[in-house]
Amino acid sequence: MKKYGLSLLLLILLVVPGCGIAEKVGDSVNFTADTASYMQTLTEFGQEMGTWATDAATDPQARDELKDRLVALKEQIVQYAGLQVPEYAADLHQSIVGYNETLQQGLDQAITNLEEGKAAFESTGIPETINQVNELLNQITQVIPQ
C-alpha cells in the first residue's frame, strides 16, 4: 500500500508543476490570439472609418450605425484592458492600454461630433492612435517565446 501511495505522490509532484507550464503556454496563446484579433478589429475600423464618416454626414441611419460601431469599439477596448497578460508582454500590453485610453477619448469626441452634426472624426486623433496601436503588434510578435 505504501508503494502505491508513494507512486501516487510522485505522480502528483510530477504533474502539478507541468500544469503550471501548460497554463503559462495557454495564457500566451490566448493573449496572442486575443491581441491579434483586437489588432485586426482596429485595422479594419481604421480602413473603413472614412467611408462610414462620409455616409454618416448625409444619412441619419448611417450616423446611427456609426455611433453603434463607436460604442462597440469602446466596449472592445475595455475588454482588451482586462486580458490575462503573460509576464513577458506586460510592458507592451500596458502601452496598448495607454493608447487605448487616448483612443477612448477620441471615440467619445467622435460620438459628440456625430450628435452635434459635425464631421465624425474631426479633431479626434483616432487614425493616428490606431496606427500607433497597430505598430505595437509587431513588437508583441517579436517578444512571444517560440
Secondary structure in CASP SS format (residue, H / E / C, confidence):
PFRMAT SS
TARGET T0000
AUTHOR 0000-0000-0000
METHOD secondary structure of the structure
MODEL  1
M C 1.00
K H 1.00
K H 1.00
Y H 1.00
G H 1.00
L H 1.00
S H 1.00
L H 1.00
L H 1.00
L H 1.00
L H 1.00
I H 1.00
L H 1.00
L H 1.00
V H 1.00
V H 1.00
P H 1.00
G H 1.00
C H 1.00
G H 1.00
I H 1.00
A H 1.00
E H 1.00
K H 1.00
V H 1.00
G H 1.00
D H 1.00
S H 1.00
V H 1.00
N H 1.00
F H 1.00
T H 1.00
A H 1.00
D H 1.00
T H 1.00
A H 1.00
S H 1.00
Y H 1.00
M H 1.00
Q H 1.00
T H 1.00
L H 1.00
T H 1.00
E H 1.00
F H 1.00
G H 1.00
Q H 1.00
E H 1.00
M H 1.00
G H 1.00
T H 1.00
W H 1.00
A H 1.00
T H 1.00
D H 1.00
A H 1.00
A H 1.00
T H 1.00
D C 1.00
P H 1.00
Q H 1.00
A H 1.00
R H 1.00
D H 1.00
E H 1.00
L H 1.00
K H 1.00
D H 1.00
R H 1.00
L H 1.00
V H 1.00
A H 1.00
L H 1.00
K H 1.00
E H 1.00
Q H 1.00
I H 1.00
V H 1.00
Q H 1.00
Y H 1.00
A H 1.00
G C 1.00
L C 1.00
Q C 1.00
V C 1.00
P C 1.00
E H 1.00
Y H 1.00
A H 1.00
A H 1.00
D H 1.00
L H 1.00
H H 1.00
Q H 1.00
S H 1.00
I H 1.00
V H 1.00
G H 1.00
Y H 1.00
N H 1.00
E H 1.00
T H 1.00
L H 1.00
Q H 1.00
Q H 1.00
G H 1.00
L H 1.00
D H 1.00
Q H 1.00
A H 1.00
I H 1.00
T H 1.00
N H 1.00
L H 1.00
E H 1.00
E C 1.00
G C 1.00
K C 1.00
A C 1.00
A C 1.00
F C 1.00
E C 1.00
S C 1.00
T C 1.00
G C 1.00
I H 1.00
P H 1.00
E H 1.00
T H 1.00
I H 1.00
N H 1.00
Q H 1.00
V H 1.00
N H 1.00
E H 1.00
L H 1.00
L H 1.00
N H 1.00
Q H 1.00
I H 1.00
T H 1.00
Q H 1.00
V H 1.00
I C 1.00
P C 1.00
Q C 1.00
END
